[in-house]
């Protein structure tokens, strides 16, 4: 399957979603961890109603058995997040 960076007005995406509240140890704020499971992947994000700044993000994934992945590796956070998602074995991806 080729994923193209085409524009569309509607995308039908089937997924299941769960929102998990995570409260700070001092109970000053709560973050909602939002996880979506799609047919062919997984996504997560967070939201909060508080004025909260995350000074650093260090999410890691430990995937077993060198799976085949579709990954859009972008050089920074100022891109449009659009492009081709190549299919490649995980061990061939090099992150700078």
Backbone bond lengths (Angstrom), bond angles and torsions (degrees), N, CA, C in turn:
res aa  C-N    CA-C-N  psi(-1)  N-CA   C-N-CA  omega(-1)  CA-C   N-CA-C  phi
1 X - - - 1.449 - - 1.521 109.07 -
2 X 1.312 117.67 132.37 1.452 122.44 178.28 1.524 108.36 -104.10
3 X 1.322 116.24 127.44 1.457 121.33 175.72 1.512 107.78 -97.78
4 X 1.313 117.33 117.53 1.459 120.02 -177.56 1.521 110.47 -105.53
5 X 1.318 116.98 153.65 1.464 120.60 -178.53 1.522 112.88 -83.30
6 X 1.323 117.71 39.55 1.455 121.99 -178.76 1.531 110.72 -75.57
7 X 1.296 116.04 154.67 1.468 122.33 177.28 1.522 108.70 -91.49
8 X 1.338 115.30 146.24 1.458 119.87 177.35 1.522 108.22 -150.32
9 X 1.305 116.58 155.05 1.458 119.89 -179.76 1.526 112.17 -88.42
10 X 1.343 117.54 -17.07 1.459 120.74 -178.46 1.526 110.07 -148.42
11 X 1.303 115.90 134.38 1.458 121.30 176.29 1.521 107.64 -124.94
12 X 1.332 117.02 124.61 1.457 121.23 177.25 1.517 107.69 -96.04
13 X 1.318 116.75 109.82 1.456 122.01 -177.50 1.522 108.76 -123.53
14 X 1.310 116.52 120.60 1.455 121.88 -179.26 1.519 108.23 -89.58
15 X 1.339 116.20 127.24 1.459 120.14 179.18 1.520 110.42 -157.03
16 X 1.314 115.46 163.13 1.460 123.57 170.99 1.518 106.16 -112.35
17 X 1.334 117.19 141.52 1.459 120.76 -176.48 1.517 110.48 -129.73
18 X 1.330 115.04 142.68 1.455 121.20 173.64 1.525 107.39 -134.22
19 X 1.323 115.87 142.00 1.461 122.26 177.35 1.526 107.64 -117.09
20 X 1.331 115.65 122.41 1.460 121.44 -175.70 1.526 109.09 -113.57
21 X 1.338 118.16 116.03 1.469 119.58 179.07 1.530 110.82 -75.59
22 X 1.332 116.10 133.04 1.458 122.14 176.80 1.528 107.16 -123.25
23 X 1.324 115.79 118.03 1.461 120.36 -176.57 1.524 110.37 -100.00
24 X 1.337 115.93 140.29 1.459 120.63 178.16 1.528 109.75 -64.99
25 X 1.328 115.61 157.54 1.465 119.34 -177.50 1.528 111.97 -63.87
26 X 1.333 117.28 -30.50 1.468 119.16 177.65 1.531 112.40 -91.49
27 X 1.334 116.47 3.86 1.470 124.56 176.50 1.528 113.31 61.39
28 X 1.338 117.37 25.15 1.466 120.96 177.78 1.527 112.60 -79.69
29 X 1.317 116.96 -23.36 1.459 119.46 -178.53 1.520 110.41 -154.13
30 X 1.322 114.53 159.88 1.454 122.02 176.28 1.518 108.40 -128.02
31 X 1.302 116.18 133.85 1.464 122.70 175.96 1.523 107.43 -108.31
32 X 1.316 116.30 136.97 1.459 121.17 174.43 1.526 108.42 -96.05
33 X 1.319 117.67 114.91 1.450 122.29 173.20 1.526 106.70 -85.69
34 X 1.316 116.56 117.15 1.461 121.94 -176.96 1.528 108.19 -107.33
35 X 1.339 116.42 121.28 1.465 122.27 -178.50 1.523 108.41 -119.45
36 X 1.332 115.73 131.57 1.471 121.32 176.36 1.519 109.35 -120.64
37 X 1.328 115.83 130.71 1.462 122.15 175.68 1.521 107.65 -107.47
38 X 1.317 116.27 117.37 1.454 123.54 178.41 1.525 108.97 -98.65
39 X 1.306 117.23 174.85 1.459 121.55 177.64 1.528 109.59 -61.46
40 X 1.334 116.68 -38.63 1.456 120.51 -173.27 1.531 114.10 -121.93
41 X 1.329 116.87 22.27 1.460 116.90 -179.71 1.507 113.41 179.27
42 X 1.317 114.65 -175.21 1.460 122.96 -176.89 1.514 108.12 -139.52
43 X 1.323 116.78 142.22 1.460 121.42 177.53 1.513 108.63 -138.42
44 X 1.328 115.76 152.15 1.454 118.90 175.37 1.517 109.81 -147.25
45 X 1.295 114.38 158.00 1.458 121.92 178.02 1.510 108.38 -160.31
46 X 1.303 116.41 -175.13 1.461 119.94 179.54 1.512 109.75 -143.18
47 X 1.315 114.80 158.75 1.457 120.97 176.44 1.520 108.42 -148.61
48 X 1.307 115.01 157.07 1.458 120.64 178.09 1.514 109.26 -152.58
49 X 1.311 116.47 151.73 1.460 121.47 176.10 1.521 110.40 -91.86
50 X 1.328 116.12 -10.90 1.454 121.37 -179.39 1.528 110.49 -87.18
51 X 1.318 115.40 161.74 1.451 121.29 172.58 1.519 106.57 -81.30
52 X 1.316 116.15 92.87 1.457 122.21 -171.55 1.516 109.51 -124.42
53 X 1.320 116.97 132.79 1.455 121.69 177.34 1.521 109.18 -115.18
54 X 1.298 115.69 127.84 1.459 121.54 177.99 1.532 107.05 -96.17
55 X 1.334 117.51 104.20 1.468 119.72 -173.69 1.521 113.81 -70.53
56 X 1.325 116.88 -22.06 1.461 120.03 -177.40 1.516 109.19 -153.96
57 X 1.324 116.69 142.88 1.455 121.75 178.67 1.519 107.65 -123.54
58 X 1.320 116.66 126.17 1.467 119.34 -176.69 1.535 111.54 -135.92
59 X 1.313 116.18 49.12 1.454 121.35 178.98 1.522 110.23 -68.69
60 X 1.313 116.14 137.32 1.463 120.83 175.38 1.518 109.77 -131.89
61 X 1.315 115.73 155.44 1.449 122.26 176.32 1.522 107.56 -126.18
62 X 1.300 116.82 135.62 1.458 122.15 175.96 1.523 107.45 -115.72
63 X 1.328 115.95 96.13 1.455 121.76 -176.76 1.522 110.03 -99.05
64 X 1.309 116.53 133.12 1.467 121.81 -176.91 1.523 111.66 -89.13
65 X 1.300 116.32 154.41 1.466 125.05 169.25 1.520 115.43 65.75
66 X 1.327 118.94 26.19 1.462 122.62 174.82 1.535 112.81 47.32
67 X 1.336 118.09 65.30 1.462 120.83 -176.90 1.528 112.37 -68.47
68 X 1.308 115.91 160.88 1.452 122.14 170.89 1.519 107.09 -83.71
69 X 1.327 116.43 131.60 1.462 120.52 -174.41 1.526 111.02 -129.33
70 X 1.322 115.81 159.24 1.457 123.33 167.82 1.515 105.15 -110.96
71 X 1.325 117.03 119.98 1.458 119.64 -175.08 1.517 110.60 -138.43
72 X 1.314 115.64 133.39 1.456 121.59 174.04 1.525 106.12 -105.75
73 X 1.309 116.20 100.62 1.455 121.38 -178.12 1.520 108.64 -94.28
74 X 1.310 115.47 116.15 1.453 121.26 -176.48 1.526 109.80 -110.07
75 X 1.328 117.60 150.26 1.459 120.45 -173.70 1.525 114.86 -71.97
76 X 1.329 118.38 -22.56 1.467 119.94 -176.92 1.530 109.30 -163.07
77 X 1.293 116.32 -171.87 1.463 120.99 -177.55 1.522 112.76 -97.31
78 X 1.320 117.73 17.53 1.457 120.18 -179.48 1.523 111.99 -110.88
79 X 1.324 117.23 11.66 1.462 120.72 -179.69 1.525 110.33 -88.89
80 X 1.324 115.41 171.64 1.466 120.24 -178.22 1.517 112.65 -82.78
81 X 1.332 118.60 -3.78 1.464 123.16 -176.84 1.520 111.62 57.71
82 X 1.317 115.70 36.56 1.446 121.26 175.68 1.516 108.45 -125.74
83 X 1.307 116.49 143.51 1.455 120.05 178.00 1.510 110.19 159.65
84 X 1.330 115.45 -174.73 1.455 120.81 178.80 1.522 110.25 -83.78
85 X 1.308 115.77 139.85 1.465 122.54 177.59 1.520 107.69 -101.71
86 X 1.327 118.41 97.55 1.462 118.88 -179.98 1.526 111.47 -69.53
87 X 1.323 115.98 148.59 1.461 122.23 175.67 1.517 107.15 -96.72
88 X 1.345 115.83 123.09 1.460 120.16 -174.02 1.523 109.84 -152.50
89 X 1.316 116.84 153.86 1.468 120.61 173.27 1.524 108.28 -67.29
90 X 1.305 116.63 138.82 1.469 121.53 -174.74 1.518 112.74 -54.64
91 X 1.316 118.37 -38.94 1.466 119.74 -175.86 1.533 112.69 -67.27
92 X 1.326 118.18 -14.32 1.472 121.30 179.27 1.520 112.98 -85.36
93 X 1.323 117.63 -10.24 1.468 121.14 -179.74 1.525 108.71 -82.35
94 X 1.316 115.22 128.06 1.461 121.16 176.35 1.513 108.74 -114.87
95 X 1.306 116.26 123.87 1.471 120.96 179.57 1.515 107.74 -105.19
96 X 1.307 114.21 128.73 1.474 119.48 -179.33 1.508 109.85 -90.28
